[in-house]
Amino acid sequence: MKSFQTLVGLLLLTGTSVAAGHALTRLSEQATSGAAGKVITSIDGTLPKDIYPETGNRFPAIKREELDERKKLYDTRGGADSFGRGAIRLYSPPVAETMTSLNEYLRRKSGLDPRLVELAILVTAREMDCEYVWTAHEPAAQKAGLPQEVIDIVKYRKPVTAIGEKKPSLFS
């Protein structure tokens, strides 16, 4: 029962994160779109002027030496997630601490098989068409030992009957 509750928590956290990222992506596209509704970039494909290239968002990168009470959080995370949504968390220490702790528990300390954790993340990312999360977690799923056959079923939205009678190692 505890594993089921943990899995539900993981799905809720992942779904919320993916949905928030999806919404932020849509807002970003709307804010930077022209009359035709296309994202504005220069001819060479650079980001809009109000996007910091080192973070991929509208906030500049946070440097460790500029931090006060957030240094511990920065160090705990190893300065990770300096690009994308993770970089924004350092602007709000309570949110960053809570999200980091919850994410760490659900992904690594819950007792769930890492393959199952990555599968839940990939399913949620695919359902929400969240390329950012998918790109970050497909290699993590492979490293965790999730069979490529299972990853491809999610990736290409194939029916699970495509597995056939043979059970992939995830389910054995």
ABEGO torsion letter per residue (X at the ends): XAAAAAAAAAAAAAAAAAAAAAAAAAAAAAAABBAAGBBBBBAAGBBBAABBAAAGBABBBBBAAABBAAAAAAAAAGGBGABEAAAAAAABAAAAAAAAAAAAAAAAAAGBBAAAAAAAAAAAAAAAGBAAAAAAAAAAAAAAGBBAAAAAAAAAGBBAAAAEABBBAAAX
